[in-house]
Amino acid sequence: MNLSAQAEVEHLQVALNRYAEFTRKSPGEIIPKKGVDLSYALAARLRTIAPAKGSIRTAQLAALKAGRGVKVRSRVERAVAAKFGAHTAIGSDQVRFFAGKKRVKSVTEVTRKGKRLNLRALMVQRELSVRESGSKFLSISARYPRRLNASQVARSRFGPAISEAKIIGRNNETAAVFTWEGSQGELPASAVHGLNKPKGQAAIALALRDSREDIIGWINDKNQENARKANLR
């Protein structure tokens, strides 16, 4: 976490202390709700740095026209191959079809509805679609239910966990802890990489500021409301 984000953490802590004094609620009552408010603020800020819709596909298609390739991940190759009843040979562009356990032929095209389709092109198209669908990936990694419990996870649309949130209590203090553990798999590792980039760090700092300003704004509104009520007496 950079210095800007760390400073915002300290400012948010001051605001939370003011909120606790004003509402007379315990940290155990405040943190589960305000912790998830922070996750929503973080998701909103991370959404603003996501690539524009269609920009990933456009950039990659331009790269293809310029003679540069597109790396297709193995799970995408397997998904396309399975759809057409095929499997890919390691280290080869050939896609070998099987009828049961008996090999029939080696081809790179299939015919569907009278059209000849290039399997490698279909894999590239699927890869671009997967990349495009992940454009809001960082934002999704910070979304949690409206109230945090002891331990929860944010999951990708494909199922794997991206990050984890916990409510930790010790020495009469309660904290909400969000963790992106890069060693847990490809998706969490991608999130860690993105969050550590300058734009990711800036988004974190802004989300912390948004949460602080929301709390202070609420307190100020309540003070004004109480003052109006006092004047009416």
C-alpha positions in Angstrom: 0.0 0.0 0.0 1.4 3.4 -1.0 1.7 6.4 1.3 -1.4 8.1 0.0 -3.5 5.0 0.7 -2.0 4.6 4.1 -2.8 8.2 5.0 -6.4 7.6 4.0 -6.6 4.5 6.2 -5.6 6.7 9.2 -8.1 9.4 8.2 -10.8 6.7 7.9 -10.0 5.4 11.4 -10.5 8.9 12.8 -13.9 9.1 11.1 -14.9 5.7 12.4 -14.0 6.8 16.0 -16.2 9.9 15.6 -19.0 7.7 14.2 -18.7 5.3 17.2 -18.8 8.2 19.7 -21.8 9.8 17.9 -23.9 6.6 17.6 -22.7 5.0 20.8 -22.2 1.7 19.0 -19.5 -0.8 19.6 -16.8 -1.6 17.0 -18.3 -5.0 16.7 -21.6 -3.4 15.5 -19.9 -0.8 13.3 -17.2 -2.7 11.4 -19.3 -5.4 9.7 -21.5 -2.7 8.1 -18.8 -0.1 7.4 -16.4 -2.7 6.2 -18.7 -3.8 3.4 -19.5 -0.1 2.7 -15.7 0.2 2.0 -15.8 -2.8 -0.3 -18.6 -1.2 -2.3 -16.6 2.1 -2.5 -13.6 0.1 -3.6 -15.6 -1.8 -6.3 -16.9 1.5 -7.6 -13.5 3.1 -7.9 -11.9 0.0 -9.5 -14.7 0.0 -12.0 -13.6 3.5 -13.2 -10.2 2.2 -14.2 -11.5 -0.8 -16.1 -11.0 -0.8 -19.9 -13.9 0.6 -21.9 -16.4 -1.9 -23.3 -15.0 -3.4 -26.5 -11.5 -1.9 -26.1 -9.8 -5.2 -25.3 -11.2 -6.9 -28.4 -10.4 -3.9 -30.6 -6.8 -3.8 -29.4 -6.2 -7.5 -29.9 -7.8 -7.6 -33.3 -5.5 -4.7 -34.3 -2.5 -6.7 -33.0 -3.6 -9.7 -35.1 -3.8 -7.5 -38.2 -0.3 -6.2 -37.4 1.0 -9.8 -37.4 1.2 -10.3 -33.7 -0.5 -13.3 -32.2 -2.9 -13.8 -29.3 -2.1 -16.2 -26.6 -5.0 -18.5 -26.0 -5.0 -20.0 -22.5 -5.3 -23.8 -22.3 -8.7 -23.8 -20.6 -10.2 -21.8 -23.5 -8.7 -24.3 -26.0 -10.2 -27.2 -24.0 -13.6 -25.5 -23.9 -13.8 -24.9 -27.6 -12.4 -28.4 -28.4 -15.0 -30.0 -26.1 -17.8 -28.0 -27.7 -16.9 -29.6 -31.1 -16.0 -33.0 -29.7 -12.3 -32.6 -30.2 -9.1 -32.3 -28.3 -5.9 -30.3 -29.0 -2.5 -31.9 -29.5 0.2 -30.4 -27.3 2.6 -28.2 -29.2 0.5 -28.3 -32.4 -2.1 -26.3 -34.2 -3.8 -29.5 -35.3 -7.1 -30.4 -33.6 -7.6 -34.1 -33.6 -11.2 -35.5 -33.7 -12.2 -38.7 -32.0 -15.2 -40.9 -32.5 -15.4 -42.6 -29.1 -11.9 -43.9 -28.5 -11.0 -44.3 -32.1 -9.2 -41.5 -33.9 -10.9 -40.6 -37.1 -8.9 -37.7 -38.6 -6.8 -34.6 -37.9 -8.3 -31.4 -39.1 -8.2 -27.7 -38.3 -11.8 -26.9 -39.5 -15.3 -28.1 -38.8 -18.5 -27.6 -40.7 -21.5 -26.2 -38.9 -24.8 -25.2 -40.5 -23.1 -25.3 -43.9 -20.2 -23.1 -42.9 -16.6 -24.1 -42.6 -15.2 -22.8 -39.3 -11.5 -22.6 -38.4 -11.0 -24.1 -34.9 -8.0 -21.9 -34.1 -10.0 -18.8 -35.1 -12.8 -20.0 -32.8 -10.4 -20.4 -30.0 -9.0 -16.9 -30.5 -12.6 -15.5 -30.6 -13.4 -17.3 -27.3 -10.2 -16.0 -25.7 -11.1 -12.4 -26.7 -14.6 -12.9 -25.2 -13.2 -14.2 -22.0 -10.8 -11.2 -21.7 -13.6 -8.8 -22.5 -15.8 -10.4 -19.9 -13.1 -9.8 -17.3 -12.7 -6.1 -17.9 -14.5 -5.4 -14.6 -12.5 -8.1 -12.9 -11.0 -5.9 -10.2 -14.3 -4.3 -9.3 -15.9 -7.8 -8.9 -13.1 -8.9 -6.6 -14.1 -6.3 -4.0 -17.8 -7.0 -3.8 -19.3 -8.6 -0.7 -22.8 -8.9 0.8 -24.3 -6.0 2.6 -23.0 -7.2 5.9 -19.7 -9.0 6.6 -19.7 -12.1 8.8 -16.7 -13.9 10.3 -15.3 -15.0 6.9 -16.6 -14.5 3.3 -15.2 -14.7 -0.2 -15.7 -12.8 -3.4 -15.9 -15.1 -6.4 -15.5 -14.6 -10.1 -18.4 -15.3 -12.5 -16.7 -18.7 -13.2 -16.7 -19.7 -9.5 -13.1 -19.5 -8.2 -12.5 -17.3 -5.1 -10.8 -14.0 -5.9 -10.5 -12.4 -2.4 -11.5 -13.0 1.2 -12.9 -10.8 3.9 -12.7 -11.4 7.6 -13.9 -9.7 10.8 -11.1 -9.9 13.3 -11.5 -9.0 17.0 -8.7 -8.7 19.5 -7.7 -6.6 22.5 -11.2 -4.9 22.5 -10.7 -3.9 18.8 -12.6 -5.1 15.7 -11.2 -4.8 12.2 -12.4 -5.8 8.7 -9.6 -7.3 6.7 -9.7 -7.8 3.0 -7.1 -10.2 1.5 -6.1 -10.8 -2.1 -3.8 -13.8 -1.9 -1.8 -14.2 -5.1 -0.6 -17.7 -4.4 -4.1 -19.1 -4.4 -4.5 -19.2 -8.1 -4.4 -17.4 -11.4 -7.4 -15.1 -10.7 -6.3 -13.9 -7.2 -2.8 -13.4 -8.6 -4.2 -11.2 -11.4 -6.1 -9.1 -8.9 -2.9 -8.7 -6.7 -1.0 -7.5 -9.8 -3.7 -5.0 -10.8 -4.1 -3.6 -7.3 -0.4 -3.0 -7.0 -0.3 -0.9 -10.1 -0.3 2.9 -9.7 -3.9 3.1 -10.9 -5.0 0.4 -8.5 -3.3 2.1 -5.6 -4.9 5.4 -6.5 -8.3 3.7 -6.6 -7.8 2.2 -3.1 -6.9 5.6 -1.7 -9.9 7.2 -3.3 -12.2 4.5 -2.0 -10.9 5.0 1.5 -11.5 8.7 1.1 -15.0 8.1 -0.2 -15.8 6.0 2.8 -14.5 8.6 5.2 -16.4 11.4 3.5 -19.6 9.3 3.6 -19.2 8.8 7.4 -18.4 12.5 8.0 -21.3 13.6 5.8 -23.7 11.4 7.7 -22.5 12.8 11.0 -22.8 16.4 9.8 -26.3 15.8 8.5 -27.4 14.3 11.8 -25.9 17.2 13.7 -27.9 19.6 11.5 -31.0 17.6 12.0 -30.6 17.6 15.8 -30.0 21.3 15.7 -33.2 22.0 13.8 -35.1 19.8 16.2 -33.6 21.7 19.2 -34.7 25.1 17.7 -38.3 23.8 17.3 -38.6 23.1 21.0 
